[in-house]
Amino acid sequence: MLRLHEEAPCQQAMTYYFTIPEKAKRFSGRKRSTLPAILNEDIKEAAKTKTLPVSCLESLDDLIKLKKIAENRKRWKEIVTFSMW
């Protein structure tokens, strides 16, 4: 998903998620299962092993850094493979 074109619906949704005002993000009830929230949990787990230079996914800057890392397929495969074990 991170390597898709900027006009792909999932890319637009991720960008929109991080550009809407903070007060608009407030939810009541149980925790939402959004793609950014799930990715953030996975990134935090991978960051514990010190294989991923991004420690969380909480802003548009973090998303851009993550996209830059994902562009290098070989490096991304190493990170994903290492963090799975």
Secondary structure by P-SEA (a helix, b strand, c coil): ccccccccaaaaaaaaaaacccccccccccccccaaaaaaaaaaaaaaaccccccccccaaaaaaaaaaacaaaaaaaaaaaaac
